Amino acid sequence: MAMDVSDELTCHELVELVTDYLEDALPAVERARLEAHLDVCAGCREYLAQMRQTISVMGQLPADSLDPKMSQRLLEVFREWRRGR
């Protein structure tokens, strides 16, 4: 099934969806839109590669390596960001 121009994903939309994409949590239609965008956008391909690298590196850190105060602050910032969507 071909997508028309109105179905094209923007770079901003890709950034919003990348976590769900990496967690394989996107519906098939959204996944297809995202992958079609990646086919034509080198910047977003690079962004996706950077996200994968960040996840890989962060996954190697021991859970107790972050100061508890910093951990709490990061959670607060993330929650504020999510509310602002």
C-alpha positions in Angstrom: 0.0 0.0 0.0 1.5 3.3 -1.1 1.5 6.3 1.2 0.6 9.7 -0.1 2.5 12.9 0.7 0.2 13.8 3.6 1.3 10.6 5.3 5.0 11.7 5.3 6.6 11.9 8.7 8.6 15.1 9.6 11.9 15.0 11.4 10.2 16.4 14.5 7.6 13.6 14.5 10.4 11.0 14.1 12.1 12.4 17.2 8.8 12.1 19.1 8.4 8.4 18.0 11.9 7.1 18.2 11.6 5.5 21.6 8.5 3.6 20.7 10.3 2.6 17.4 13.3 1.3 19.3 11.1 -0.6 21.7 9.1 -2.1 18.8 6.0 -0.5 20.2 4.8 1.4 17.2 1.7 0.3 15.2 2.6 -1.0 11.8 1.4 2.1 9.9 3.5 4.4 12.1 6.5 2.1 11.8 6.2 2.2 8.0 5.9 6.0 8.0 9.0 6.3 10.2 11.0 3.8 8.1 10.0 5.6 4.9 11.3 8.9 6.4 14.6 7.2 7.4 14.9 6.1 3.7 15.2 9.7 2.6 16.6 11.6 5.6 20.3 11.1 6.4 20.0 13.4 9.5 17.3 11.2 11.0 19.3 8.0 10.2 22.2 9.6 12.1 20.0 10.6 15.0 18.7 7.0 15.2 22.2 5.6 15.1 23.2 8.0 18.0 20.2 7.0 20.0 21.1 3.3 19.6 24.7 4.0 20.6 23.5 6.0 23.7 21.3 3.1 24.8 24.1 0.6 24.3 26.5 2.6 26.3 24.1 3.5 29.1 23.0 -0.1 29.3 26.5 -1.0 30.4 26.5 1.3 33.4 25.8 -0.3 36.8 22.5 0.9 38.3 24.2 2.3 41.4 26.7 4.4 39.5 24.5 7.5 39.4 24.3 9.7 42.5 20.8 9.3 44.0 20.2 13.1 44.0 21.1 13.2 40.3 18.9 10.3 39.6 15.9 12.0 41.3 16.6 15.2 39.4 16.7 13.4 36.0 13.4 11.7 36.8 11.9 15.1 37.6 13.1 16.6 34.4 11.8 13.7 32.4 8.4 13.9 34.0 8.2 17.7 33.4 9.2 17.1 29.7 6.5 14.4 29.4 3.8 16.8 30.9 4.9 19.5 28.4 4.0 17.3 25.4 
